[in-house]
Amino acid sequence: MAMTHRDPVCNMEVDEQTAAGRSQYQGENYYFCSQDCKQKFDRNPEQYAKQKGQGAGRTS
């Protein structure tokens, strides 16, 4: 069973095996629906990483 996560930028559900991108920040992996979302995250990860505790992140 594939793991799904929430893209921290747009909140879209993303399968980690087919994600358009992945970044690591403070020991956590973040998965993205597009390179655009990954680039936004990489420019300011702290802004989006804070959302992980508010419903973004792993969904199953």
Secondary structure, 3 states (H helix, E strand, C coil): CCCEEECCCCCCEEECCCCCEEEEECCEEEEECCHHHHHHHHHCHHHHHHHHHHCCEECC
